[in-house]
């Protein structure tokens, strides 16, 4: 049994007819038309029975009457594709009504437009469709906007997928919603692994330029969402939480708003890998610092060389002037000592004088060291053996003072050419200073080691003597090798020991310097060259062509 439309009366006429005059001035196009389908056959043509002015205008006609008189075959004259009319008719046949059916229609002048059709089939008492009642709206502008949006999205997606910079989109809660292939490559994670995570960069720690780890609230994306303003570009270091790989990135976060809104609903971040550039900047910074330190060191060495040159000239003259009259005094003392008539008490006084003369001679010999007049032959020697012999000499003192001694020697170190007596003098100075520095300390430890190093294309044997004493304050660290400079109490040091040691090491073609160590004490370093015999088969000789210079570093523990 056929079902009547709610708009159908008992005479087969619909209420739509009755109210059509009320819809005449509506801005939406209303229509009543004949159908293509009936129970018995397909009607070859369909036409409009009633239309309002809005629909006539939509099709390009001046009046409803002009449209009704002109369109005698809706499927052929109105629809850009007759299949759309056929599809619409079949839906109405089977479902009675259709809502928001979108298709392309044709105007009077042949131009096309998009329309959205809402219609209902009206049947008679036999169940046959006799009319279509409905309305339509012109959606051309909307369809054009949708098309432009699709094209824009496709273009954006193409750029998003192919751009070399990493880009990640986040929603208003800071969760990842999209990531391009560049981001996948940069961060070693697929887009599906990133989506839904709330970290700015999943699996990576973000640090500022000072190395401080940033919380989620301090990240550029969080700031952009909170303030509604673009953040960046800012430089950040990222470190992978598992393999500890690190990169330097330039990050820019840009908020996205709905029209008229002040709160962003999304934010996207652009990541540029600047690791290579940043590493160059860091290296350049280090190079500048190293250049400054080198310049400072050279200035100090020049000042030290000038002092040592002046001292060399003075010490040679002083030693000569002292020894000449001292020889006469010594001779007179020997004559007095040989006299049989000399009273016993006087004999003891003469012995005291002779002993003090010997002391003066020793001091003069130390002064002569700065004149560099001696040219002793160097002997290939095992440095570890020299150190062990000296430690044996100090064994009793160290045991009494409860000093723990640790030695570690490089088993591959060769014998090197040295003046054993002079190297003994250097090491004795260092050991004596170390023991003095550890007086009164709770922990007393002396670490001595040797190892091979290479510098400026040459091999050196390095000797390190480290103590757990009071260390050397910065201002003294710069002057410890100055002649007559001492930090010891008056009467406990002359300030000559390290100066003479420095001169000896320099004459061997080596270097000596001091640093403070992590234990709070001082470490002295000596680099002695590993030389070969000269071409004539003669061992190398002490060098007197060098001005004593000092290499001092100011590293503090």
HELIX and SHEET records of a PDB file:
HELIX    1   1 UNK A   15  UNK A   19  1                                   5    
HELIX    2   2 UNK A   20  UNK A   23  5                                   4    
HELIX    3   3 UNK A   53  UNK A   59  1                                   7    
HELIX    4   4 UNK A   64  UNK A   70  1                                   7    
HELIX    5   5 UNK A   74  UNK A   77  1                                   4    
HELIX    6   6 UNK A   82  UNK A   95  1                                  14    
HELIX    7   7 UNK A  140  UNK A  162  1                                  23    
HELIX    8   8 UNK A  181  UNK A  187  1                                   7    
HELIX    9   9 UNK A  191  UNK A  194  1                                   4    
HELIX   10  10 UNK A  216  UNK A  218  5                                   3    
HELIX   11  11 UNK A  220  UNK A  227  1                                   8    
HELIX   12  12 UNK A  275  UNK A  338  1                                  64    
HELIX   13  13 UNK A  344  UNK A  369  1                                  26    
HELIX   14  14 UNK A  383  UNK A  400  1                                  18    
HELIX   15  15 UNK A  420  UNK A  437  1                                  18    
HELIX   16  16 UNK A  474  UNK A  477  1                                   4    
HELIX   17  17 UNK A  497  UNK A  507  1                                  11    
SHEET    1   A 5 UNK A  48  UNK A  51  0                                        
SHEET    2   A 5 UNK A  29  UNK A  33 -1                                        
SHEET    3   A 5 UNK A 129  UNK A 138 -1                                        
SHEET    4   A 5 UNK A 112  UNK A 123 -1                                        
SHEET    5   A 5 UNK A  97  UNK A 106 -1                                        
SHEET    1   B 6 UNK A 176  UNK A 179  0                                        
SHEET    2   B 6 UNK A 166  UNK A 171 -1                                        
SHEET    3   B 6 UNK A 266  UNK A 273 -1                                        
SHEET    4   B 6 UNK A 246  UNK A 256 -1                                        
SHEET    5   B 6 UNK A 231  UNK A 240 -1                                        
SHEET    6   B 6 UNK A 204  UNK A 207 -1                                        
SHEET    1   C 2 UNK A 379  UNK A 381  0                                        
SHEET    2   C 2 UNK A 416  UNK A 418 -1                                        
SHEET    1   D 5 UNK A 404  UNK A 408  0                                        
SHEET    2   D 5 UNK A 445  UNK A 455  1                                        
SHEET    3   D 5 UNK A 458  UNK A 467 -1                                        
SHEET    4   D 5 UNK A 522  UNK A 529 -1                                        
SHEET    5   D 5 UNK A 511  UNK A 516 -1                                        
END                                                                             
